[in-house]
Amino acid sequence: MLAKRLCSCLRYNAPIRKNEALKCLSRGYVTKKKKNPKKAVEEIVNNILYDTPQKVKEENKRHILSVLVNNEAGVLSRVSGALAGVGFNLDSVVGARTESPLLSRMTIILRDKKSRVDNARKILEDLVPVWAVLDYTSTQNIERELLLIKVSLVELEKEEGIASSNNTKLLKILEIVKSFDGRVLDLNPKSALIELTAKSMKVNGFIQLLKPFGILDLSRSGAMVIPREMYQEDQEDEPEVSVGTPKVDATLLPPG
């Protein structure tokens, strides 16, 4: 009777008393199911695969490449064309002659994954006029960019509809220029021409602050980068202390 009751409870998902279940186990009516070893291995493998962290996706970061090339015609188009052929969108490219009239330096700013940038370096190194490709992304360097921006000083009066210069607007612009260490190159009743030399991020912030005043014209040179030399402080040499027998005055010794 106990075995029939247990079977019917299991069939209809009815509650089972604890003492009845213990009796069935002791009498051998219910036996524990043996696990299949193959299924156990599959469960272990699935757990390992589930707990294994996934590969982190590489983010597009800003990379700075300095390329030393021959100072000859068509080098800029060959370098930029090689990068464009692989699918790179260049943020800025600056090229100029170095201290040697036969050598030019190109500073290239691009945003992409590190693995792709490494491939781009290999492509540039295979070009004939390229001497070296240097990566200044993770090094301590000095970066500067020149900005020339023309801002409007004219404000339309809503009531009269006549254009007139606004002194308060000019004062606000001059405050922003002073805070960014810029300078005014040209000033007239209608516009102000401003120059700023700073890092690219600072230039971007400066442009955003001047947008509400009305930007008439803008020109950027692109970033120029040179690595900074690190100087280690020389430790002062401590005076050496000679260890030995102290010198004794002979006049203080007893006679003999």
C-alpha positions in Angstrom: 0.0 0.0 0.0 2.8 2.4 0.8 4.5 1.8 -2.6 1.2 2.4 -4.4 0.5 5.6 -2.5 4.0 6.9 -3.3 3.6 6.1 -7.0 0.2 7.9 -7.2 1.7 10.9 -5.4 4.6 11.0 -7.8 2.2 10.7 -10.8 -0.1 13.5 -9.8 2.5 15.7 -8.1 0.8 15.3 -4.7 2.6 16.2 -1.5 4.4 13.3 0.3 4.9 13.0 4.0 8.5 13.0 5.2 8.2 9.8 7.2 6.6 7.9 4.3 9.4 8.9 1.9 12.0 7.7 4.4 10.2 4.4 4.8 10.1 3.9 1.0 13.8 4.7 0.8 14.6 2.2 3.6 12.6 -0.5 2.0 14.0 0.0 -1.4 10.9 1.1 -3.2 12.6 4.3 -4.4 16.1 4.2 -5.7 18.3 7.2 -6.6 18.8 7.7 -10.3 22.3 7.2 -11.5 23.7 10.0 -13.5 24.9 9.3 -17.0 28.7 10.0 -17.1 28.4 11.5 -20.6 25.8 14.0 -19.4 27.9 14.9 -16.4 30.8 15.7 -18.6 28.6 17.8 -20.9 27.3 19.8 -17.9 30.9 20.4 -16.7 31.9 21.7 -20.2 28.8 23.9 -20.5 29.5 25.4 -17.1 33.1 26.1 -18.0 32.0 27.7 -21.3 29.3 29.7 -19.5 31.7 31.0 -16.8 34.5 31.9 -19.3 34.5 35.7 -19.8 33.9 36.8 -23.3 36.6 38.7 -25.3 36.4 42.4 -24.6 35.8 44.4 -27.8 38.5 46.9 -28.7 37.4 50.5 -28.6 38.3 53.0 -31.3 41.0 55.1 -29.7 42.9 58.2 -30.8 46.3 57.3 -32.2 49.2 59.6 -33.2 51.6 58.5 -35.9 54.7 60.4 -36.9 56.0 59.4 -40.3 59.5 60.4 -41.6 59.5 60.5 -45.4 61.6 61.8 -48.3 60.9 65.4 -49.2 59.7 64.8 -52.7 56.6 65.4 -54.8 53.6 63.0 -54.3 54.6 61.6 -50.9 51.6 63.1 -49.0 49.2 61.6 -51.6 50.9 58.2 -51.5 50.8 57.9 -47.6 47.2 59.2 -47.3 46.1 57.0 -50.2 47.6 53.9 -48.6 45.7 54.5 -45.4 42.5 55.4 -47.3 42.7 52.2 -49.3 42.6 50.1 -46.0 39.5 52.1 -44.8 41.0 54.7 -42.4 39.4 58.0 -41.9 42.1 60.5 -41.0 41.3 63.2 -38.4 44.2 65.3 -39.5 47.4 65.2 -41.5 50.2 67.7 -41.2 53.4 67.6 -43.3 56.4 69.9 -43.4 60.1 69.8 -44.0 62.4 69.1 -41.1 65.9 70.5 -40.3 67.1 68.5 -43.3 65.9 69.7 -46.7 65.8 66.0 -47.9 63.5 64.8 -45.1 59.9 65.7 -44.1 57.8 64.8 -41.1 54.1 63.9 -41.3 51.9 63.8 -38.2 48.8 61.7 -38.7 45.9 61.5 -36.2 43.3 58.7 -36.6 40.8 56.9 -34.5 40.6 53.1 -34.8 41.4 49.8 -33.0 45.0 49.2 -32.0 45.2 46.0 -34.1 44.2 47.8 -37.2 46.6 50.7 -36.5 49.5 48.2 -36.2 48.6 46.9 -39.6 48.5 50.4 -40.9 52.1 51.0 -39.6 53.3 47.9 -41.5 51.7 49.1 -44.7 53.3 52.5 -44.4 56.7 51.0 -43.6 56.6 49.0 -46.9 56.3 52.2 -48.9 59.5 53.3 -50.6 59.7 57.0 -49.6 59.0 56.2 -45.9 62.0 56.0 -43.6 60.3 55.3 -40.2 56.8 55.2 -38.6 56.7 56.2 -35.0 53.7 55.7 -32.6 53.4 58.6 -30.1 50.1 57.5 -28.7 51.3 56.2 -25.3 54.4 58.4 -25.0 54.7 61.7 -23.1 54.7 64.3 -25.8 53.9 67.9 -26.6 50.9 68.4 -28.9 49.8 71.8 -30.4 47.3 72.9 -32.9 46.8 76.3 -34.5 43.3 77.7 -34.8 42.2 80.8 -36.7 38.5 81.6 -36.1 36.4 84.6 -37.1 33.5 85.4 -34.8 30.6 87.8 -35.6 30.1 90.9 -33.4 26.8 91.9 -35.0 23.5 91.2 -33.3 20.1 91.8 -34.9 17.8 93.8 -32.7 14.4 92.2 -32.7 12.4 95.4 -32.2 14.0 97.7 -34.8 15.4 95.0 -37.2 18.6 97.0 -37.6 22.1 95.4 -37.4 24.2 97.0 -34.7 27.4 96.1 -32.8 27.1 94.8 -29.3 29.8 95.8 -26.8 28.6 93.3 -24.2 29.0 90.5 -26.8 32.6 91.6 -27.5 33.4 91.7 -23.8 32.2 88.2 -23.3 34.2 87.0 -26.3 37.3 88.7 -25.0 36.9 87.0 -21.6 36.7 83.6 -23.3 39.8 84.4 -25.4 41.7 85.5 -22.3 40.8 82.4 -20.3 42.1 80.2 -23.1 45.3 82.2 -23.6 44.3 83.2 -27.1 44.8 86.6 -28.8 42.8 88.8 -31.2 44.5 89.4 -34.5 42.0 91.6 -36.2 39.0 93.6 -34.8 36.4 95.5 -36.7 32.7 96.5 -36.0 31.4 93.4 -37.6 33.8 90.6 -36.6 36.8 89.5 -34.6 39.6 87.3 -35.9 41.1 85.2 -33.0 44.1 83.0 -32.8 44.6 80.0 -30.5 47.5 77.6 -30.1 46.7 74.7 -27.8 46.0 70.9 -27.7 43.3 69.6 -30.0 40.9 68.9 -27.1 41.3 72.5 -25.8 40.7 73.8 -29.3 37.5 71.8 -29.6 36.2 73.2 -26.3 37.1 76.8 -27.4 35.1 76.3 -30.6 32.1 75.0 -28.7 32.1 78.1 -26.4 32.2 80.5 -29.4 29.4 78.8 -31.4 26.6 80.7 -29.7 28.1 84.0 -30.8 28.2 83.0 -34.4 31.2 81.6 -36.2 31.8 83.2 -39.6 35.0 81.3 -40.7 37.3 78.7 -39.2 40.6 77.1 -40.1 42.6 74.5 -38.2 46.2 73.5 -38.9 45.9 69.9 -37.5 47.9 68.5 -34.6 51.7 68.6 -34.5 53.4 66.3 -31.9 57.0 66.1 -30.7 58.0 63.6 -27.9 59.1 65.1 -24.6 62.5 64.2 -23.1 62.4 62.9 -19.6 65.1 64.1 -17.1 65.8 62.0 -14.1 66.9 63.9 -11.0 70.5 63.0 -10.1 70.8 61.9 -6.6 73.3 63.8 -4.7 76.2 61.7 -3.7 76.5 61.4 0.0 80.0 62.1 1.4 81.9 58.9 2.0 82.8 58.3 5.7 86.2 56.7 6.0 86.2 54.0 8.6 89.6 53.3 10.3 91.7 54.0 13.3 91.3 57.6 14.6 94.3 59.9 14.5 95.9 60.5 18.0 97.9 63.6 19.0 101.4 62.4 19.9 101.8 65.1 22.6 99.0 63.5 24.6 100.8 60.1 24.9 102.8 59.2 28.0 106.6 59.3 27.7 108.3 56.1 26.5 
